[in-house]
Amino acid sequence: MWESILTEWASLILRWLHVVAAVGWIGSSFYFIHLDLSLKKRSDLPEGAYGDAWQVHGGGFYRIVKFLVAPSKMPDELTWFKWEAYTTWLSGFALMVVVYYLDAELFLVDKSILNLTPLQAGMFSLGSLVLAWLLYEGACRSGLARHELPFALGGYVFLVVLTYAFTHVLSGRGAFNQIGAIVGTIMVANVFVVIIPNQKKVVAALLAGQTPDPNLGMQGKQRSVHNNYLTLPVIVLMISNHYPLLFATRYNWLIVAIVLALGPIIRHFFNERHADRKSPWWVWGVAGAGMIAIALLSAAGPRDIKTGSLSIAPTFANVEEIVQSRCSMCHGAEPVWQSIVTAPRGILLDQSDHIRRNARLIGRNAAWSSAMPPGNVTEMTGEERALIAAWLGAGAK
Protein backbone atom coordinates (compact mmCIF):
# COMPACT_ATOMS: atom_id res chain seq x y z
CA MET A 1 0.00 0.00 0.00
CA TRP A 2 2.73 2.47 0.94
CA GLU A 3 4.43 1.97 -2.40
CA SER A 4 1.25 3.00 -4.23
CA ILE A 5 0.73 6.02 -1.96
CA LEU A 6 4.32 7.20 -2.44
CA THR A 7 4.06 6.74 -6.21
CA GLU A 8 0.83 8.75 -6.28
CA TRP A 9 2.35 11.58 -4.27
CA ALA A 10 5.50 11.57 -6.40
CA SER A 11 3.30 11.80 -9.50
CA LEU A 12 1.38 14.76 -8.05
CA ILE A 13 4.49 16.69 -6.97
CA LEU A 14 6.33 16.06 -10.23
CA ARG A 15 3.29 16.95 -12.34
CA TRP A 16 2.81 20.18 -10.39
CA LEU A 17 6.48 21.11 -10.83
CA HIS A 18 6.39 20.13 -14.50
CA VAL A 19 3.34 22.30 -15.25
CA VAL A 20 4.66 25.33 -13.33
CA ALA A 21 8.08 25.10 -15.00
CA ALA A 22 6.48 24.65 -18.43
CA VAL A 23 4.30 27.73 -17.88
CA GLY A 24 7.43 29.73 -17.08
CA TRP A 25 9.39 28.37 -20.04
CA ILE A 26 6.66 28.62 -22.66
CA GLY A 27 5.53 32.00 -21.35
CA SER A 28 9.01 33.47 -21.60
CA SER A 29 9.49 31.86 -25.02
CA PHE A 30 6.29 33.38 -26.37
CA TYR A 31 7.19 36.74 -24.84
CA PHE A 32 10.66 36.91 -26.38
CA ILE A 33 9.43 35.77 -29.80
CA HIS A 34 6.82 38.53 -29.68
CA LEU A 35 9.44 41.02 -28.47
CA ASP A 36 11.94 40.06 -31.16
CA LEU A 37 9.35 40.43 -33.93
CA SER A 38 8.06 43.77 -32.67
CA LEU A 39 11.43 45.57 -32.31
CA LYS A 40 11.68 48.97 -34.01
CA LYS A 41 14.80 50.62 -35.42
CA ARG A 42 15.11 54.18 -34.09
CA SER A 43 17.67 56.95 -34.42
CA ASP A 44 18.50 57.13 -30.71
CA LEU A 45 19.53 53.48 -30.28
CA PRO A 46 22.87 52.68 -28.57
CA GLU A 47 25.79 51.61 -30.73
CA GLY A 48 25.39 48.03 -31.95
CA ALA A 49 21.68 47.90 -31.09
CA TYR A 50 19.30 46.22 -33.54
CA GLY A 51 16.07 47.76 -32.26
CA ASP A 52 13.95 48.47 -29.23
CA ALA A 53 10.39 48.18 -27.97
CA TRP A 54 8.39 50.23 -25.48
CA GLN A 55 5.99 48.24 -23.31
CA VAL A 56 3.71 48.91 -20.36
CA HIS A 57 2.87 46.35 -17.70
CA GLY A 58 1.85 46.43 -14.08
CA GLY A 59 1.69 50.21 -13.97
CA GLY A 60 5.23 50.72 -15.27
CA PHE A 61 6.86 51.55 -18.60
CA TYR A 62 9.71 49.44 -19.96
CA ARG A 63 12.16 50.05 -22.79
CA ILE A 64 13.79 46.87 -24.07
CA VAL A 65 16.78 47.16 -26.39
CA LYS A 66 18.18 44.24 -28.39
CA PHE A 67 21.80 44.27 -29.57
CA LEU A 68 22.66 42.64 -32.86
CA VAL A 69 25.44 40.59 -31.30
CA ALA A 70 26.13 42.00 -27.83
CA PRO A 71 26.75 45.37 -26.16
CA SER A 72 30.23 46.84 -26.36
CA LYS A 73 30.53 46.48 -22.60
CA MET A 74 29.02 43.69 -20.56
CA PRO A 75 26.67 44.72 -17.70
CA ASP A 76 27.44 43.77 -14.12
CA GLU A 77 24.34 41.59 -13.90
CA LEU A 78 22.97 39.34 -16.63
CA THR A 79 19.85 37.16 -16.39
CA TRP A 80 20.02 33.80 -18.14
CA PHE A 81 16.76 32.19 -19.23
CA LYS A 82 17.56 28.50 -19.00
CA TRP A 83 16.34 26.94 -15.75
CA GLU A 84 12.71 27.09 -16.86
CA ALA A 85 13.58 24.79 -19.76
CA TYR A 86 15.85 22.49 -17.73
CA THR A 87 13.33 22.12 -14.90
CA THR A 88 10.54 21.36 -17.37
CA TRP A 89 12.51 18.50 -18.93
CA LEU A 90 13.93 17.08 -15.70
CA SER A 91 10.53 17.04 -13.97
CA GLY A 92 8.88 15.68 -17.13
CA PHE A 93 11.36 12.84 -17.49
CA ALA A 94 11.01 11.97 -13.79
CA LEU A 95 7.24 11.99 -14.20
CA MET A 96 7.54 9.69 -17.24
CA VAL A 97 9.58 7.25 -15.16
CA VAL A 98 7.06 7.27 -12.29
CA VAL A 99 3.93 7.00 -14.45
CA TYR A 100 4.95 5.25 -17.66
CA TYR A 101 8.00 3.17 -16.75
CA LEU A 102 7.06 1.97 -13.27
CA ASP A 103 3.51 1.17 -14.43
CA ALA A 104 4.45 0.22 -17.98
CA GLU A 105 2.00 -2.69 -18.09
CA LEU A 106 -0.85 -0.20 -17.60
CA PHE A 107 0.21 2.89 -19.53
CA LEU A 108 3.03 2.01 -21.94
CA VAL A 109 2.15 -1.50 -23.12
CA ASP A 110 -1.04 -2.57 -24.90
CA LYS A 111 -1.27 -6.32 -25.32
CA SER A 112 -3.71 -5.99 -28.19
CA ILE A 113 -1.05 -4.05 -30.14
CA LEU A 114 2.20 -5.75 -29.14
CA ASN A 115 2.79 -7.95 -26.13
CA LEU A 116 5.95 -6.31 -24.77
CA THR A 117 7.35 -6.77 -21.31
CA PRO A 118 7.61 -3.61 -19.18
CA LEU A 119 11.41 -3.70 -19.57
CA GLN A 120 11.19 -4.00 -23.37
CA ALA A 121 8.71 -1.13 -23.57
CA GLY A 122 10.84 1.07 -21.31
CA MET A 123 14.02 0.38 -23.27
CA PHE A 124 12.23 1.05 -26.56
CA SER A 125 10.91 4.35 -25.21
CA LEU A 126 14.27 5.50 -23.87
CA GLY A 127 16.20 4.35 -26.94
CA SER A 128 13.87 6.04 -29.42
CA LEU A 129 14.01 9.24 -27.35
CA VAL A 130 17.80 9.41 -27.63
CA LEU A 131 17.94 8.28 -31.27
CA ALA A 132 15.33 10.80 -32.46
CA TRP A 133 17.22 13.68 -30.85
CA LEU A 134 20.53 12.51 -32.35
CA LEU A 135 18.98 12.40 -35.82
CA TYR A 136 17.55 15.91 -35.42
CA GLU A 137 20.84 17.28 -34.09
CA GLY A 138 22.79 15.66 -36.89
CA ALA A 139 20.45 17.15 -39.50
CA CYS A 140 20.85 20.63 -37.99
CA ARG A 141 24.64 20.42 -37.80
CA SER A 142 24.88 19.12 -41.37
CA GLY A 143 23.54 22.44 -42.63
CA LEU A 144 20.14 21.13 -43.73
CA ALA A 145 18.41 23.49 -41.30
CA ARG A 146 19.56 26.48 -43.36
CA HIS A 147 16.94 25.47 -45.95
CA GLU A 148 13.97 26.34 -43.78
CA LEU A 149 10.97 25.04 -45.75
CA PRO A 150 12.48 21.68 -46.87
CA PHE A 151 13.84 21.15 -43.35
CA ALA A 152 10.43 21.90 -41.80
CA LEU A 153 8.65 19.53 -44.19
CA GLY A 154 11.25 16.81 -43.62
CA GLY A 155 10.97 17.24 -39.85
CA TYR A 156 7.19 17.00 -40.08
CA VAL A 157 7.33 13.75 -42.08
CA PHE A 158 9.93 12.40 -39.63
CA LEU A 159 7.65 13.03 -36.63
CA VAL A 160 4.59 11.59 -38.37
CA VAL A 161 6.49 8.40 -39.30
CA LEU A 162 7.67 8.09 -35.70
CA THR A 163 4.11 8.50 -34.46
CA TYR A 164 2.83 5.80 -36.80
CA ALA A 165 5.56 3.45 -35.58
CA PHE A 166 4.89 4.22 -31.91
CA THR A 167 1.14 3.56 -32.26
CA HIS A 168 1.99 0.10 -33.61
CA VAL A 169 4.40 -0.73 -30.79
CA LEU A 170 3.14 1.07 -27.66
CA SER A 171 -0.29 1.80 -26.26
CA GLY A 172 -2.04 4.84 -27.71
CA ARG A 173 -1.48 6.72 -24.48
CA GLY A 174 2.18 5.72 -24.44
CA ALA A 175 2.66 6.61 -28.13
CA PHE A 176 1.27 10.13 -27.67
CA ASN A 177 3.42 10.65 -24.59
CA GLN A 178 6.48 9.31 -26.42
CA ILE A 179 6.20 11.64 -29.40
CA GLY A 180 5.53 14.53 -27.01
CA ALA A 181 8.60 13.58 -24.98
CA ILE A 182 10.73 13.50 -28.16
CA VAL A 183 9.57 16.97 -29.23
CA GLY A 184 10.11 18.30 -25.70
CA THR A 185 13.58 16.76 -25.56
CA ILE A 186 14.52 18.37 -28.87
CA MET A 187 13.34 21.74 -27.58
CA VAL A 188 15.23 21.52 -24.27
CA ALA A 189 18.35 20.16 -25.99
CA ASN A 190 18.27 23.20 -28.28
CA VAL A 191 18.55 25.36 -25.18
CA PHE A 192 21.13 23.19 -23.41
CA VAL A 193 23.36 22.23 -26.36
CA VAL A 194 23.20 25.30 -28.62
CA ILE A 195 21.44 28.43 -27.34
CA ILE A 196 23.01 28.79 -23.89
CA PRO A 197 26.53 27.57 -24.86
CA ASN A 198 26.59 30.00 -27.80
CA GLN A 199 25.52 32.85 -25.56
CA LYS A 200 28.28 31.96 -23.11
CA LYS A 201 30.83 32.02 -25.94
CA VAL A 202 29.64 35.52 -26.89
CA VAL A 203 30.03 36.69 -23.29
CA ALA A 204 33.49 35.12 -23.02
CA ALA A 205 34.61 36.83 -26.24
CA LEU A 206 33.42 40.21 -25.00
CA LEU A 207 35.16 39.80 -21.65
CA ALA A 208 38.36 38.92 -23.53
CA GLY A 209 38.04 42.06 -25.64
CA GLN A 210 37.32 40.11 -28.81
CA THR A 211 34.53 40.52 -31.37
CA PRO A 212 31.96 37.74 -30.94
CA ASP A 213 31.21 35.50 -33.88
CA PRO A 214 27.78 36.57 -35.25
CA ASN A 215 27.14 32.99 -36.40
CA LEU A 216 26.75 31.99 -32.75
CA GLY A 217 23.73 34.24 -32.39
CA MET A 218 22.30 33.11 -35.71
CA GLN A 219 22.53 29.45 -34.67
CA GLY A 220 20.82 30.19 -31.38
CA LYS A 221 18.07 32.13 -33.15
CA GLN A 222 17.53 29.23 -35.57
CA ARG A 223 16.98 26.75 -32.72
CA SER A 224 14.77 29.27 -30.92
CA VAL A 225 12.55 29.49 -34.02
CA HIS A 226 12.32 25.67 -34.11
CA ASN A 227 11.18 25.71 -30.48
CA ASN A 228 8.65 28.41 -31.23
CA TYR A 229 6.89 26.34 -33.88
CA LEU A 230 7.01 23.12 -31.82
CA THR A 231 5.48 24.59 -28.68
CA LEU A 232 1.76 24.28 -29.44
CA PRO A 233 1.89 20.65 -30.67
CA VAL A 234 3.86 19.50 -27.63
CA ILE A 235 1.30 21.05 -25.27
CA VAL A 236 -1.53 19.13 -26.95
CA LEU A 237 0.45 15.89 -26.84
CA MET A 238 1.23 16.30 -23.14
CA ILE A 239 -2.40 16.83 -22.14
CA SER A 240 -3.78 14.24 -24.58
CA ASN A 241 -3.70 11.45 -21.98
CA HIS A 242 -6.87 13.00 -20.51
CA TYR A 243 -8.75 12.53 -23.80
CA PRO A 244 -9.21 8.87 -24.82
CA LEU A 245 -10.96 9.80 -28.08
CA LEU A 246 -7.63 11.24 -29.20
CA PHE A 247 -5.07 8.62 -28.22
CA ALA A 248 -7.11 5.40 -28.10
CA THR A 249 -8.93 5.44 -31.43
CA ARG A 250 -8.28 3.82 -34.79
CA TYR A 251 -6.66 6.81 -36.52
CA ASN A 252 -4.74 8.22 -33.55
CA TRP A 253 -1.56 8.65 -35.58
CA LEU A 254 -3.44 10.76 -38.14
CA ILE A 255 -4.76 12.92 -35.31
CA VAL A 256 -1.17 13.59 -34.23
CA ALA A 257 -0.23 14.38 -37.84
CA ILE A 258 -2.94 17.05 -37.94
CA VAL A 259 -1.91 18.48 -34.56
CA LEU A 260 1.72 18.66 -35.69
CA ALA A 261 0.59 20.67 -38.71
CA LEU A 262 -1.93 22.95 -36.97
CA GLY A 263 0.45 24.07 -34.20
CA PRO A 264 3.03 25.72 -36.50
CA ILE A 265 0.27 27.18 -38.69
CA ILE A 266 -1.35 28.89 -35.69
CA ARG A 267 2.03 30.16 -34.49
CA HIS A 268 2.61 31.57 -37.99
CA PHE A 269 -0.49 33.75 -37.59
CA PHE A 270 0.73 35.25 -34.32
CA ASN A 271 4.30 35.66 -35.57
CA GLU A 272 3.05 37.63 -38.57
CA ARG A 273 0.87 39.86 -36.38
CA HIS A 274 3.68 40.50 -33.90
CA ALA A 275 5.90 41.57 -36.79
CA ASP A 276 3.24 44.06 -37.96
CA ARG A 277 2.83 42.22 -41.23
CA LYS A 278 -0.46 41.39 -42.91
CA SER A 279 -2.39 38.96 -40.72
CA PRO A 280 -2.90 35.59 -42.48
CA TRP A 281 -6.55 35.12 -41.51
CA TRP A 282 -6.72 32.00 -43.67
CA VAL A 283 -4.96 30.24 -40.80
CA TRP A 284 -8.20 30.01 -38.81
CA GLY A 285 -10.04 28.41 -41.71
CA VAL A 286 -7.33 25.75 -41.90
CA ALA A 287 -7.34 25.35 -38.11
CA GLY A 288 -11.13 24.93 -38.08
CA ALA A 289 -11.00 22.34 -40.85
CA GLY A 290 -8.24 20.51 -38.97
CA MET A 291 -10.29 20.39 -35.76
CA ILE A 292 -13.31 19.06 -37.66
CA ALA A 293 -11.07 16.39 -39.21
CA ILE A 294 -9.81 15.42 -35.73
CA ALA A 295 -13.39 15.14 -34.44
CA LEU A 296 -14.38 12.90 -37.36
CA LEU A 297 -11.29 10.71 -36.97
CA SER A 298 -11.85 10.36 -33.22
CA ALA A 299 -15.38 9.08 -33.92
CA ALA A 300 -14.03 6.09 -35.88
CA GLY A 301 -13.70 4.03 -32.71
CA PRO A 302 -10.83 1.76 -31.63
CA ARG A 303 -8.95 -0.28 -34.19
CA ASP A 304 -9.97 -3.66 -32.74
CA ILE A 305 -13.73 -3.06 -32.56
CA LYS A 306 -15.83 -5.38 -34.71
CA THR A 307 -18.80 -3.30 -35.71
CA GLY A 308 -21.69 -5.10 -37.37
CA SER A 309 -20.44 -8.54 -36.34
CA LEU A 310 -22.32 -9.07 -33.07
CA SER A 311 -23.50 -12.60 -32.51
CA ILE A 312 -26.05 -11.55 -29.86
CA ALA A 313 -28.34 -8.58 -29.28
CA PRO A 314 -27.01 -6.11 -26.71
CA THR A 315 -28.67 -6.38 -23.31
CA PHE A 316 -27.75 -4.85 -19.98
CA ALA A 317 -27.02 -8.31 -18.61
CA ASN A 318 -24.36 -8.81 -21.30
CA VAL A 319 -22.84 -5.40 -20.64
CA GLU A 320 -22.83 -5.97 -16.88
CA GLU A 321 -21.02 -9.28 -17.33
CA ILE A 322 -18.36 -7.64 -19.52
CA VAL A 323 -17.81 -4.72 -17.15
CA GLN A 324 -17.69 -6.97 -14.10
CA SER A 325 -15.11 -9.26 -15.68
CA ARG A 326 -12.97 -6.60 -17.44
CA CYS A 327 -13.27 -3.42 -15.33
CA SER A 328 -14.28 -4.12 -11.73
CA MET A 329 -10.85 -5.42 -10.76
CA CYS A 330 -9.78 -1.75 -10.58
CA HIS A 331 -13.13 0.04 -10.40
CA GLY A 332 -14.37 -1.77 -7.33
CA ALA A 333 -14.79 -0.97 -3.65
CA GLU A 334 -11.66 -3.05 -3.01
CA PRO A 335 -9.50 -3.12 -6.17
CA VAL A 336 -7.49 -6.28 -6.68
CA TRP A 337 -4.86 -4.79 -9.04
CA GLN A 338 -1.63 -4.65 -7.05
CA SER A 339 -0.70 -1.01 -7.76
CA ILE A 340 -4.20 0.43 -7.27
CA VAL A 341 -5.44 1.18 -3.75
CA THR A 342 -8.73 2.95 -4.54
CA ALA A 343 -10.90 2.99 -7.65
CA PRO A 344 -9.40 5.45 -10.20
CA ARG A 345 -11.20 8.82 -10.00
CA GLY A 346 -13.56 7.26 -7.48
CA ILE A 347 -15.53 5.55 -10.27
CA LEU A 348 -17.11 2.26 -9.12
CA LEU A 349 -18.31 -0.28 -11.66
CA ASP A 350 -18.96 -3.27 -9.42
CA GLN A 351 -22.76 -2.90 -9.19
CA SER A 352 -25.60 -2.53 -11.67
CA ASP A 353 -26.50 1.00 -10.55
CA HIS A 354 -22.87 2.10 -10.83
CA ILE A 355 -22.64 0.78 -14.38
CA ARG A 356 -25.82 2.57 -15.46
CA ARG A 357 -24.71 5.81 -13.80
CA ASN A 358 -21.34 5.77 -15.56
CA ALA A 359 -22.59 4.51 -18.93
CA ARG A 360 -21.23 7.47 -20.93
CA LEU A 361 -17.82 7.23 -19.26
CA ILE A 362 -17.71 3.53 -20.03
CA GLY A 363 -18.55 4.29 -23.65
CA ARG A 364 -15.93 7.01 -23.97
CA ASN A 365 -13.17 4.84 -22.52
CA ALA A 366 -14.05 1.27 -23.47
CA ALA A 367 -16.39 1.34 -26.51
CA TRP A 368 -15.74 4.46 -28.59
CA SER A 369 -12.06 4.18 -27.66
CA SER A 370 -9.79 1.47 -26.24
CA ALA A 371 -8.36 3.56 -23.40
CA MET A 372 -9.75 1.14 -20.83
CA PRO A 373 -8.77 -1.25 -19.53
CA PRO A 374 -5.36 0.46 -19.51
CA GLY A 375 -2.90 -1.51 -21.57
CA ASN A 376 -5.84 -3.89 -22.19
CA VAL A 377 -4.55 -5.83 -19.19
CA THR A 378 -7.83 -7.75 -18.88
CA GLU A 379 -7.89 -8.47 -22.65
CA MET A 380 -11.25 -6.97 -23.56
CA THR A 381 -12.15 -8.13 -27.06
CA GLY A 382 -13.31 -6.05 -30.00
CA GLU A 383 -16.69 -7.80 -29.96
CA GLU A 384 -17.16 -6.88 -26.29
CA ARG A 385 -16.42 -3.24 -27.08
CA ALA A 386 -18.87 -3.40 -30.00
CA LEU A 387 -21.55 -4.85 -27.74
CA ILE A 388 -21.13 -2.01 -25.23
CA ALA A 389 -21.23 0.52 -28.07
CA ALA A 390 -24.43 -1.07 -29.43
CA TRP A 391 -26.03 -1.01 -25.96
CA LEU A 392 -25.18 2.67 -25.62
CA GLY A 393 -26.46 3.37 -29.12
CA ALA A 394 -29.78 1.78 -28.16
CA GLY A 395 -30.14 4.18 -25.23
CA ALA A 396 -28.25 2.24 -22.52
CA LYS A 397 -31.48 0.66 -21.21
TASUL-V865844 format. One record per helix or strand of 3 or more residues. SS is the DSSP state (hx for helix, st for strand). FROM is the first residue (numbers start at 0). LEN is the number of residues. Records with the same first field share a line. If there is no record, write none. Layout:
BEGIN
SS = FROM-LEN / FROM-LEN
END
This chain:
BEGIN
hx = 1-36 / 82-19 / 103-4 / 117-24 / 143-3 / 147-20 / 171-36 / 213-29 / 243-4 / 251-23 / 281-17 / 315-11 / 343-3 / 351-6 / 358-9 / 373-3 / 381-12
st = 48-9 / 59-8
END
